[in-house]
């Protein structure tokens, strides 16, 4: 775990799971700007930014410097229960998690994949990251939120959360499950003071694609 500390007052802990150079990065900047202590979690500490090593740590350094906030970089594999547990031991050691943002998903091929060509391990991995990982992370923070009678959990969804799309079965199944999980948690824990929301981002986050590839690629994931 890498800490970039400042003397700025903190409003609470925000854990952002699945941080890439686009959406996840912007979310982290926003919460840090608002005065929260931010934990950014990704599968590989070398996933983000430029250079070959320590990229997530440099990302934490960037946000801490620009927003004058406390930012922690923590490795997590959302498909592995032990990794999730160990990652959140680090997160919870920082204090009470006020907000959890779950933005993780398993990348899928740019072009549609014939259903009969999808490998079972690939299908299981997509389900594990999109939905089981969300389940595991939520279990880590909900008890503390219920004890305090407050907290917010945000799951990021996409067009594949609402509609089955030919050639993207593995993505759609995982995203459908995530939406069901968020609705179930909302109904169970809203009366206890925990706000749970599933946010559909129906668009590609990032620079414009070349015109010749405009109609290609996976359904809008909004991830990263």
N, C-alpha and C positions, 0 to 999 in steps of 0.2 A: 504494500500500500504506500503510495506516494502522497505526501501532504505538502501543499503550498499555502502557507498560513499568512494571514494579515491581521491587523488590529481592528478591522471593521466589525461592528456588532452583528451578531447572528440572530436570525429569526427562527431557525430550526434546521433540521437536516432534510435534504432532498436527495433521494437515491434515484438516479437515472440509469436504467438498465438497457443496454443496446445503444451505445453512443458511437455514431459515425461522424464523418466530416460535414454532414448536412443538417438534418433535422435534430438529431441528438445533440449536436454541438450548439445549435441555436437555443434549444431548450435549456441547456446548461448555462449558457450565457445569460439568459433571461432570469433564471432563478438566482444566479449569483448577483446579478445587477440589483435584484430586489432585496438583497441582504441575507439570503440563505447560505448556510454551509452546504456545499454540493459534493456528493459522491458520484463519480462517473464510473460506470462499470462496462467492460467489454470483454469479449472472449480472449483477445490477444492484446497485451499491453503495447505491442508494436503495430496495432491496427490503424492508428489514426495519425494524420499529419505527414511530414516529410522526414526522410532519413530512414535508417534501417532498424534502429533499436530505440526503445523508450518513447514511442510516439504518443501513447496515451498520457504518459507523464508530462511530456512537453505540451500537450493539449491542456492538461490541468494547470501547468505553469502559465500558459497564455491567458486562460480565463481568470486565474487568480491575479495576475498582473493588471489586466485590463479592467476588471471589475472590483479590484481590491477586496477580494473575498477569499474564504477558505475553500479549497478544492482538493479532493482526494481521488486518486486513480486506483482502481481495484480491478483485478482480473476476475472474470466469471465465465463459466461455461453453463449456459442456461439449460442444457440438456442433461446435466449431471447434478444429481441431488446433493452430493457431497461438496461439489464446487460452489453451489448456491449457498449451502449452509456456511461454509468457510468464508465466502465473500461477505455474507451478511453479519457474521461475527465481527468482521472489521467495520462494517457500516454502523452496526448498533453500538459498537464501542465509542463511537463519536457522540452518541446521545439519542434522543427520541427522533424517530423518522416521522416527520410531519407529512411528507409527500413521497409517494412512489410513482415513478413514471416507467412503464414497461414498453420499450420500443424495439425489442429484439425480434428478429425473424431470420429464418434460414434462407440465404440467397437461392434463387432458382435460375435455371437456364434462361437466357434472354429470349430464345425462340421457344414456342410451344413444344411440349414433349408428348408424344403419343402415349396414351394411357398404358398400353402393353409394354412400353419401353421403360417405364418408371421402375427403378429398383426399390425393393422393400426397405433397404437400409436408408435410402434417400427419403422415402415417404415417412418413415418413422422419425428420422432426424428433423424433418420439417414440423411434424406434429409436436415433437418434444420441445423444440425451441419456441414455437409460436404459442402453444397452449400449456404444456406441462411446466415449462419454465416460468410462465406467468403464475401458475398455480403455486409453485414452490416459493417464488419471491413474495407473493401475497401472504402466504402462510408465515413468513418470517416477520412481517411488519404488522399484520392485523391485530395480534394479541395486544401489542403496545398501544395501538390506536384505540382499541376498545377500552382498555384500562383507563385511558385519558379522556375518552368520550369525544375524540376528534381525530381527523386524519383524512387524507385524500389519496386515492389510487386512480391513476389514469393509464388506460391501455390504448395504444395506437392501433387503429385498424385501417383498412383500405377498401377499394371496390371489391376485392376478393372476399371480404368479410360478409358481403351481402348477396353476391351472385356467384354461382358456379360458372367457371370460365373454361371453355374447351382448351385442353393442353396445359392447364395449370392446376390439376387435381390436388397435388400435394400442398401447394400454397393455400388454395381455397379451403381445404379441410382443416388445416391448422388455424386459419383465420376465423372460420365459422366457429370452431371450438372456443377460441379466445373471446368472441362476442358473447357466446352462451355463458362462459365463466363470468364475464363482467356483469351481465344482467343478473345472474344468480347471486353474486356477491353484493350487488347494489340492493337487491331486495332483502337480503339477510342482514346487512350491516348498516344500512341507512338509518334504521330506528335507533341504532347504538351510536350514532354520531359520525360514522365513517362514510364519506362521499366517494362513490365509485362511478367512473364514467368510461365509456368506450368511445374514443374520438376517431371518426372516419376522416382520413386524409385522402380524398379522391383526386389525386394528382401526383405527378412526378416531382420530387423535390430535387432541384439541382439546375445546372445550366441547360439551355435549350439543346435538344438533340438535332443532329443534321437532318435536313429535310427528307433525305432519302430513307431515313430510319424512323420517321415520325410515327408510322403506323405499326412499328414492330416493337417487340419487347414484352415483358411480363405486364400484367395488369398493374395499374398504379398502386405502388406499395407505400409511397410517402415515407419510406424508412431511411435510416442512415444517420 
